[in-house]
């Protein structure tokens, strides 16, 4: 079992400047430890999506250091970054990103395509993950046969099938009604209680305030009015 004091995310004076001189992130420092349940919250344009991209190793900082699971992102090749994402990070997106005419078992298993596992092993892990989110009875259904809440649960199963150290959820309730959204947040809490480090990126202050820790973003910086 990992030490709860072990850091999963470390950002040291990180800035991100895009073409044209647009500063999306300005001198941000923070640490997220193993086993935390964290909300990164802020309005549109606050920098929270850039935080998601940097923490998820989908982008690199312009200045400063980002370390994920003790790896300095700036020092890794693109291939090494892809391997880190595959082994250590699970992603849940607002739009689900499920293949439309593919059974959900395969949708969930496809999250492990770059894991090096044989197809049989990928599908077994996907089957376990789908049962974990309450969809063990619908393995051969296709996304269009499921409700929005069920499709988000498939996306969660795909994200956790590889037992990642870090789960990043980008507006996970954004496309759901209030009942389905509450069910998804309950499931994320169960995953956290099981030992997964969960980071939720959201504009919803109510969701953020329901989590143990909030990192509030404003104009590309951490809002010092809220403890980070």
Secondary structure, 3 states (H helix, E strand, C coil): CCCCCCEEEEEEEEEEEECCCEEEEEEEEEEEECCCEEEEECCCCCCHHHHHHHHCCCCCCCEEEEEECCEEHHHCCHHHHHHHHHHHEEEECCCCCCCCCCEHHHHHHHHHCCCCCCHHHHHHHHHHHHHHCCCCCCCCCEHHHCCHHHHHHHHHHHHHCCCCCEEEEECCCCCCCHHHHHHHHHHHHHHHHCCCEEEEEECCHHHHHCCCEEEEEECCEECCCCCC
